[in-house]
Amino acid sequence: MDLEWTALLVHFLGMMLLIASFGILASSQIGACIRLYAIHSFLLALITAVIAYSHHVEHLMIPALLTLGLKTIVIPQVFFRVIRRLGIRKEVESYINIPFSLLLAVLLVFISFYVTGSGKVLKPVSFREFIPLAVSTVFFGMLMMTTRKKAITQILGLLLIENGLFLMAVTMTFGMPMLVEMGIFFDVLVAVMIMGMFIFKIRGAFESIDADEMTVLKG
């Protein structure tokens, strides 16, 4: 594949990744949020694979395949199983409304590009444009964790942060050592399963998965 076409493909995937991030914040349904997270992870896997191919970094193909299998298929299925068992249909409860969330997201994108624009501190080994994109993804995850009330969408925000950090690692240093990456993927899977069990416990104790309900535990 020609390097020019490779660069165009990677930039297109990056644009779609940003759109998927906005889609997660804009969605009012939990099912749609999970599907968009799966799409986000699929695009992340494709970006990793293209970078691995274009820069001849073969070891990146393994985390790309792990991202494809774990974050695109396994974790979304775990979430769908949880919401089916809990009978959850929609997620419309938020501390701020969706238009204001999107406005904040746009501001965070501008801040990310401004902070990382000089390139004096962050010197990626590939595709400098992905550094502000990775920082924006981390900010989007933080925004989702702090503005959504349901525990399950807060977990999705945490996973979005992990996607942003993974993208930054791939862009900055062509990833981490293989054993570290596999350990992180395993930890993410275990963490999602444990959080799923906690959601069931929260539902059983408070008859709701609204995180605000846990304020009654304050002394």
Contacts in CASP RR format, 6 or more apart in sequence:
PFRMAT RR
TARGET T0000
AUTHOR 0000-0000-0000
METHOD contacts of the structure
MODEL  1
MDLEWTALLVHFLGMMLLIASFGILASSQIGACIRLYAIHSFLLALITAV
IAYSHHVEHLMIPALLTLGLKTIVIPQVFFRVIRRLGIRKEVESYINIPF
SLLLAVLLVFISFYVTGSGKVLKPVSFREFIPLAVSTVFFGMLMMTTRKK
AITQILGLLLIENGLFLMAVTMTFGMPMLVEMGIFFDVLVAVMIMGMFIF
KIRGAFESIDADEMTVLKG
1 9 0 8 1.000
1 53 0 8 1.000
1 54 0 8 1.000
3 54 0 8 1.000
6 50 0 8 1.000
6 53 0 8 1.000
6 54 0 8 1.000
7 54 0 8 1.000
7 127 0 8 1.000
9 50 0 8 1.000
10 47 0 8 1.000
10 50 0 8 1.000
10 51 0 8 1.000
10 54 0 8 1.000
10 127 0 8 1.000
11 127 0 8 1.000
11 129 0 8 1.000
13 43 0 8 1.000
13 46 0 8 1.000
13 47 0 8 1.000
13 50 0 8 1.000
14 43 0 8 1.000
14 47 0 8 1.000
14 129 0 8 1.000
14 130 0 8 1.000
14 133 0 8 1.000
16 43 0 8 1.000
17 40 0 8 1.000
17 43 0 8 1.000
17 44 0 8 1.000
17 47 0 8 1.000
17 133 0 8 1.000
17 137 0 8 1.000
17 167 0 8 1.000
18 109 0 8 1.000
18 133 0 8 1.000
18 136 0 8 1.000
20 36 0 8 1.000
20 39 0 8 1.000
20 40 0 8 1.000
20 43 0 8 1.000
21 40 0 8 1.000
21 105 0 8 1.000
21 136 0 8 1.000
21 137 0 8 1.000
21 140 0 8 1.000
21 160 0 8 1.000
22 102 0 8 1.000
22 105 0 8 1.000
22 140 0 8 1.000
23 36 0 8 1.000
24 33 0 8 1.000
24 36 0 8 1.000
24 37 0 8 1.000
24 40 0 8 1.000
24 140 0 8 1.000
24 144 0 8 1.000
24 156 0 8 1.000
24 157 0 8 1.000
24 160 0 8 1.000
25 98 0 8 1.000
25 101 0 8 1.000
25 102 0 8 1.000
25 105 0 8 1.000
25 140 0 8 1.000
25 143 0 8 1.000
25 144 0 8 1.000
26 98 0 8 1.000
26 101 0 8 1.000
26 102 0 8 1.000
27 33 0 8 1.000
27 36 0 8 1.000
27 91 0 8 1.000
28 90 0 8 1.000
28 91 0 8 1.000
28 92 0 8 1.000
28 98 0 8 1.000
29 89 0 8 1.000
29 90 0 8 1.000
29 91 0 8 1.000
30 79 0 8 1.000
30 83 0 8 1.000
30 88 0 8 1.000
30 89 0 8 1.000
30 90 0 8 1.000
30 91 0 8 1.000
30 150 0 8 1.000
30 152 0 8 1.000
30 153 0 8 1.000
31 79 0 8 1.000
31 80 0 8 1.000
31 83 0 8 1.000
33 91 0 8 1.000
33 153 0 8 1.000
33 156 0 8 1.000
34 76 0 8 1.000
34 79 0 8 1.000
34 80 0 8 1.000
34 83 0 8 1.000
34 156 0 8 1.000
35 76 0 8 1.000
37 71 0 8 1.000
37 75 0 8 1.000
37 76 0 8 1.000
37 156 0 8 1.000
37 159 0 8 1.000
37 160 0 8 1.000
38 71 0 8 1.000
38 72 0 8 1.000
38 73 0 8 1.000
38 75 0 8 1.000
38 76 0 8 1.000
40 160 0 8 1.000
40 163 0 8 1.000
41 67 0 8 1.000
41 68 0 8 1.000
41 71 0 8 1.000
41 72 0 8 1.000
41 75 0 8 1.000
41 163 0 8 1.000
42 68 0 8 1.000
42 72 0 8 1.000
44 67 0 8 1.000
44 71 0 8 1.000
44 163 0 8 1.000
44 166 0 8 1.000
44 167 0 8 1.000
45 64 0 8 1.000
45 65 0 8 1.000
45 67 0 8 1.000
45 68 0 8 1.000
45 69 0 8 1.000
45 71 0 8 1.000
45 72 0 8 1.000
46 64 0 8 1.000
47 130 0 8 1.000
47 167 0 8 1.000
47 170 0 8 1.000
48 60 0 8 1.000
48 61 0 8 1.000
48 63 0 8 1.000
48 64 0 8 1.000
48 67 0 8 1.000
48 170 0 8 1.000
49 60 0 8 1.000
49 61 0 8 1.000
49 64 0 8 1.000
51 57 0 8 1.000
51 60 0 8 1.000
51 126 0 8 1.000
51 127 0 8 1.000
51 170 0 8 1.000
51 171 0 8 1.000
51 174 0 8 1.000
52 58 0 8 1.000
52 59 0 8 1.000
52 60 0 8 1.000
52 61 0 8 1.000
52 64 0 8 1.000
54 126 0 8 1.000
55 125 0 8 1.000
55 126 0 8 1.000
55 174 0 8 1.000
57 174 0 8 1.000
59 178 0 8 1.000
60 170 0 8 1.000
60 174 0 8 1.000
60 175 0 8 1.000
62 178 0 8 1.000
62 181 0 8 1.000
62 182 0 8 1.000
63 166 0 8 1.000
63 170 0 8 1.000
63 175 0 8 1.000
63 181 0 8 1.000
63 185 0 8 1.000
66 181 0 8 1.000
66 182 0 8 1.000
66 185 0 8 1.000
67 166 0 8 1.000
67 185 0 8 1.000
70 185 0 8 1.000
70 188 0 8 1.000
70 189 0 8 1.000
71 159 0 8 1.000
71 163 0 8 1.000
71 188 0 8 1.000
74 189 0 8 1.000
75 159 0 8 1.000
75 188 0 8 1.000
75 189 0 8 1.000
75 192 0 8 1.000
78 192 0 8 1.000
78 193 0 8 1.000
78 196 0 8 1.000
79 152 0 8 1.000
79 156 0 8 1.000
79 192 0 8 1.000
82 152 0 8 1.000
82 196 0 8 1.000
82 199 0 8 1.000
82 200 0 8 1.000
83 152 0 8 1.000
85 200 0 8 1.000
86 199 0 8 1.000
86 200 0 8 1.000
86 203 0 8 1.000
86 209 0 8 1.000
88 150 0 8 1.000
88 152 0 8 1.000
88 209 0 8 1.000
91 148 0 8 1.000
91 150 0 8 1.000
91 152 0 8 1.000
91 153 0 8 1.000
93 148 0 8 1.000
93 149 0 8 1.000
93 150 0 8 1.000
93 210 0 8 1.000
94 101 0 8 1.000
94 147 0 8 1.000
94 148 0 8 1.000
94 149 0 8 1.000
95 146 0 8 1.000
95 147 0 8 1.000
95 148 0 8 1.000
95 149 0 8 1.000
96 104 0 8 1.000
96 147 0 8 1.000
101 143 0 8 1.000
101 147 0 8 1.000
104 143 0 8 1.000
105 139 0 8 1.000
105 140 0 8 1.000
105 143 0 8 1.000
108 136 0 8 1.000
108 139 0 8 1.000
108 140 0 8 1.000
108 143 0 8 1.000
109 132 0 8 1.000
109 136 0 8 1.000
111 139 0 8 1.000
112 132 0 8 1.000
112 133 0 8 1.000
112 135 0 8 1.000
112 136 0 8 1.000
112 139 0 8 1.000
113 132 0 8 1.000
115 132 0 8 1.000
115 135 0 8 1.000
116 122 0 8 1.000
116 131 0 8 1.000
116 132 0 8 1.000
116 135 0 8 1.000
117 132 0 8 1.000
119 128 0 8 1.000
119 131 0 8 1.000
122 131 0 8 1.000
122 172 0 8 1.000
123 172 0 8 1.000
124 130 0 8 1.000
124 131 0 8 1.000
124 171 0 8 1.000
124 172 0 8 1.000
125 171 0 8 1.000
125 172 0 8 1.000
125 173 0 8 1.000
125 174 0 8 1.000
126 170 0 8 1.000
126 171 0 8 1.000
126 174 0 8 1.000
127 171 0 8 1.000
130 167 0 8 1.000
130 168 0 8 1.000
130 170 0 8 1.000
130 171 0 8 1.000
131 168 0 8 1.000
131 171 0 8 1.000
131 172 0 8 1.000
133 167 0 8 1.000
134 164 0 8 1.000
134 165 0 8 1.000
134 167 0 8 1.000
134 168 0 8 1.000
134 171 0 8 1.000
135 164 0 8 1.000
135 168 0 8 1.000
137 160 0 8 1.000
137 161 0 8 1.000
137 163 0 8 1.000
137 164 0 8 1.000
137 167 0 8 1.000
138 160 0 8 1.000
138 161 0 8 1.000
138 164 0 8 1.000
138 165 0 8 1.000
138 168 0 8 1.000
140 157 0 8 1.000
140 160 0 8 1.000
141 157 0 8 1.000
141 158 0 8 1.000
141 160 0 8 1.000
141 161 0 8 1.000
142 157 0 8 1.000
142 161 0 8 1.000
144 153 0 8 1.000
144 154 0 8 1.000
144 156 0 8 1.000
144 157 0 8 1.000
144 160 0 8 1.000
145 154 0 8 1.000
145 157 0 8 1.000
145 158 0 8 1.000
145 161 0 8 1.000
148 154 0 8 1.000
148 157 0 8 1.000
149 210 0 8 1.000
149 211 0 8 1.000
149 212 0 8 1.000
150 209 0 8 1.000
150 210 0 8 1.000
150 211 0 8 1.000
151 195 0 8 1.000
151 198 0 8 1.000
151 199 0 8 1.000
151 202 0 8 1.000
151 209 0 8 1.000
151 210 0 8 1.000
151 211 0 8 1.000
152 196 0 8 1.000
152 199 0 8 1.000
152 209 0 8 1.000
154 211 0 8 1.000
155 192 0 8 1.000
155 195 0 8 1.000
155 196 0 8 1.000
155 199 0 8 1.000
159 188 0 8 1.000
159 192 0 8 1.000
162 188 0 8 1.000
169 175 0 8 1.000
169 176 0 8 1.000
175 181 0 8 1.000
176 184 0 8 1.000
199 209 0 8 1.000
202 208 0 8 1.000
202 209 0 8 1.000
202 213 0 8 1.000
202 214 0 8 1.000
203 209 0 8 1.000
206 213 0 8 1.000
206 214 0 8 1.000
206 216 0 8 1.000
END
